[in-house]
Amino acid sequence: MVDVGGVATMERPQRWATPFGLDVSDDDIEMLLKRSDIAAIEADRFPAHTSLEGVLRNDARIVKYRQGDLVVREGDYGNSAFLVLDGNLRVVLAPKLPNDMLGRHQTRKKGFFEALTQLWTNETIPEVRNISGYKQQGLRGSADSPDARVFLQDVPAVLDEHRTAVLQEGALFGELAALGRVPRTATIFSEDDAVLLEIRWQGLREIRKYDEGWRRKIDQLYRESALKNHLQESKMFGGLDDEKLDAVSNKVLFETYGSFDWNVSFQRLRGGSGQEPVLARQGEYPDGLLMIRAGFARVSVKHGTGERTITYLGAGDHFGLGELYAAWKNPEIEDMAMKTSISALGYVDVLRVPAPVLEEHVFPFMEAPATTIMDLASTPVADDALMEWAVDERFVNATRAMVIDLEHCVRCDDCVRACASTHNGNPRFRRHGKSSENLMVANACMHCADPVCMIGCPTGAIHRSVQSGSVIINDVTCIGCGTCANSCPYSNISMVAISDSDGRTITEPTTGKPIFKATKCDYCEGQPGGPACVRACAHDALKRVDFQEFNSTGSM
């Protein structure tokens, strides 16, 4: 930063200011460019500011895995794809690996008396841990280690007991989850020592954009494995036969808007800089139906000199159907422009179905849409205040937000004490947060529909519970790196120094540094009565809500 005439100036942050792999060398680049699968990429089609060499140097990294290392876990969220450079990997087909083998928390419902005894057996010392259990988990590396990951301790036994498929040199995997922001569909581990090229989604997007071969490969993989299923789940396309479904899927376009790690762009918006990427603008003619595959989008209408939010869309929703159908039904009317705009809330992945495809395969066989987004544009502004606030703060992401009615709350802190009683004396939320009129969303994990905190966790310690869908942290495999806490857009994850039962801070033996663990609300996972905070509130001031349902009622 430079002080020029009393004004602080600095270079604008650039696309590749922070490379994905800090140790990618010139020799690595030379080796990659000589490989047949990389050499086949048409490097001359890349612009000078985004060269293929630049993508490999800044958006990729070479990662080494040892035998048994888990590369990806089924259900995890990730932002990268992998190309096998050397070695063999195994895809677990059936049966699935158990949660404890994947380094995840094994949830067990507490019995009534076990839950009751928590009231008088809690520790008086904060964040006490019994570290003897940590050594039993197959875990390599620490917070400062580049190879921190969970590994399978008996690979031959896994191969004997599970049906697997082999991934060899040249195999590409993980691209669908990386580009579509959906959970990984399978667990993959290293059968022997292996070397992979990991490409973050931004680089994958660039390669797909400028190289026709990779675009065809990636798109075809998605069309074959997921697109037809996605279309069939929609009422519009569910009744089509295989031939027509193929015709539709072959014309669908894949588009992404915003940043995959949307917490960063969200913080910039909070600071007053940046703007939401626009997918379609009010006044323009709709050229296709937008189907939301992942993420969230804001639907707004012009209001004075600004925009007024009328609703938001998430996975499974669509935009533009009313205008497209009206234009097809009434071709004599020229002014069929869109009455609303749609923009990405951080990140959104969409499928665009061109209008001619709908006119040929869908509209002749469907009834007119009963209610469209256009109808919402006439609702009173006062009715939208809660919606506007929820969208601006990204609370629409919440499936279990802690909402407190400040008119009924007497600040007795019974909710905090109840939380502490069920978590060994340690409360897992803070009774303050963003508020709108009489409602406040407390700083408690919201168990998001789009959990950006999971992206980048090296050991998969933060994950979604298979049983309940809650976002929870496995204390045993958490290495205290802070990735999840830094990624949470709502500051709902804390890093705490852990202690033994005598109150001594537990430290690393070599460096003497304190050991930290990530903590947050786990929605009282395993407690027989559900979230203790709700049960403890005698004034009915606190509820855990799904904001999608909450906004439909607008009340506690």
PEMO-V858889 format. One record per residue. N is the residue number from 1. D_FIRST is the distance of its C-alpha to the first C-alpha in whole Angstrom. Layout:
n = [N:N]
d_first = [D_FIRST:D_FIRST]
This chain:
n = [1:2:3:4:5:6:7:8:9:10:11:12:13:14:15:16:17:18:19:20:21:22:23:24:25:26:27:28:29:30:31:32:33:34:35:36:37:38:39:40:41:42:43:44:45:46:47:48:49:50:51:52:53:54:55:56:57:58:59:60:61:62:63:64:65:66:67:68:69:70:71:72:73:74:75:76:77:78:79:80:81:82:83:84:85:86:87:88:89:90:91:92:93:94:95:96:97:98:99:100:101:102:103:104:105:106:107:108:109:110:111:112:113:114:115:116:117:118:119:120:121:122:123:124:125:126:127:128:129:130:131:132:133:134:135:136:137:138:139:140:141:142:143:144:145:146:147:148:149:150:151:152:153:154:155:156:157:158:159:160:161:162:163:164:165:166:167:168:169:170:171:172:173:174:175:176:177:178:179:180:181:182:183:184:185:186:187:188:189:190:191:192:193:194:195:196:197:198:199:200:201:202:203:204:205:206:207:208:209:210:211:212:213:214:215:216:217:218:219:220:221:222:223:224:225:226:227:228:229:230:231:232:233:234:235:236:237:238:239:240:241:242:243:244:245:246:247:248:249:250:251:252:253:254:255:256:257:258:259:260:261:262:263:264:265:266:267:268:269:270:271:272:273:274:275:276:277:278:279:280:281:282:283:284:285:286:287:288:289:290:291:292:293:294:295:296:297:298:299:300:301:302:303:304:305:306:307:308:309:310:311:312:313:314:315:316:317:318:319:320:321:322:323:324:325:326:327:328:329:330:331:332:333:334:335:336:337:338:339:340:341:342:343:344:345:346:347:348:349:350:351:352:353:354:355:356:357:358:359:360:361:362:363:364:365:366:367:368:369:370:371:372:373:374:375:376:377:378:379:380:381:382:383:384:385:386:387:388:389:390:391:392:393:394:395:396:397:398:399:400:401:402:403:404:405:406:407:408:409:410:411:412:413:414:415:416:417:418:419:420:421:422:423:424:425:426:427:428:429:430:431:432:433:434:435:436:437:438:439:440:441:442:443:444:445:446:447:448:449:450:451:452:453:454:455:456:457:458:459:460:461:462:463:464:465:466:467:468:469:470:471:472:473:474:475:476:477:478:479:480:481:482:483:484:485:486:487:488:489:490:491:492:493:494:495:496:497:498:499:500:501:502:503:504:505:506:507:508:509:510:511:512:513:514:515:516:517:518:519:520:521:522:523:524:525:526:527:528:529:530:531:532:533:534:535:536:537:538:539:540:541:542:543:544:545:546:547:548:549:550:551:552:553:554:555:556]
d_first = [0:4:7:10:13:12:10:7:6:5:8:11:12:15:18:18:15:17:21:24:25:23:26:27:28:30:33:33:32:35:37:36:36:40:41:44:42:39:40:42:39:39:35:36:36:32:30:27:24:26:28:31:29:26:27:29:26:23:26:29:29:32:34:37:39:42:46:46:42:42:39:40:42:44:42:39:36:34:31:32:35:37:39:41:41:43:46:47:46:49:48:50:53:55:56:52:51:51:48:48:48:45:43:43:45:49:49:53:54:55:59:60:60:57:55:57:57:53:54:55:53:50:48:47:44:41:40:43:43:46:44:48:47:44:46:48:45:45:41:39:36:33:30:28:31:30:34:34:37:41:43:47:49:52:52:55:57:54:55:59:58:56:57:54:52:51:48:48:45:44:44:42:41:39:38:40:38:35:35:37:36:39:40:41:45:46:45:44:45:45:48:47:44:42:39:37:35:33:31:29:30:27:29:32:32:31:34:36:35:35:38:41:43:40:40:44:44:42:43:47:46:45:48:50:49:48:48:52:52:49:51:54:53:52:55:55:55:57:60:60:62:60:61:59:56:55:55:53:51:50:49:46:43:40:37:33:31:28:26:28:26:26:24:21:22:24:21:19:22:22:19:20:19:21:24:27:29:32:35:38:38:40:43:42:45:45:46:46:46:43:44:41:41:38:35:35:36:36:39:38:40:39:39:39:35:34:35:38:38:41:41:39:40:40:42:45:45:45:44:46:49:51:50:51:54:55:54:56:59:59:58:60:57:54:52:51:47:45:45:42:38:37:33:32:31:28:30:34:36:39:42:43:47:48:50:53:53:54:56:58:58:57:58:62:62:60:61:59:56:57:53:50:47:48:50:47:46:49:48:47:44:44:46:42:40:40:39:36:35:36:34:31:31:32:35:37:36:38:41:42:40:41:41:43:45:44:47:49:46:48:45:47:45:48:46:43:46:48:45:45:48:48:45:46:45:42:41:39:37:36:38:35:33:33:36:37:40:42:41:38:37:36:34:36:36:37:38:37:39:35:34:31:30:33:31:29:32:33:36:37:37:36:39:41:45:47:50:48:45:43:39:40:38:41:40:41:39:36:34:31:28:27:26:29:27:24:25:28:27:29:28:31:31:31:30:33:34:37:40:44:47:47:43:42:38:39:36:36:38:36:33:34:31:33:34:32:34:33:35:36:39:41:44:46:47:50:51:55:54:51:48:49:46:48:52:51:50:53:52:51:48:46:46:45:44:43:42:43:47:45:44:48:49:47:48:48]
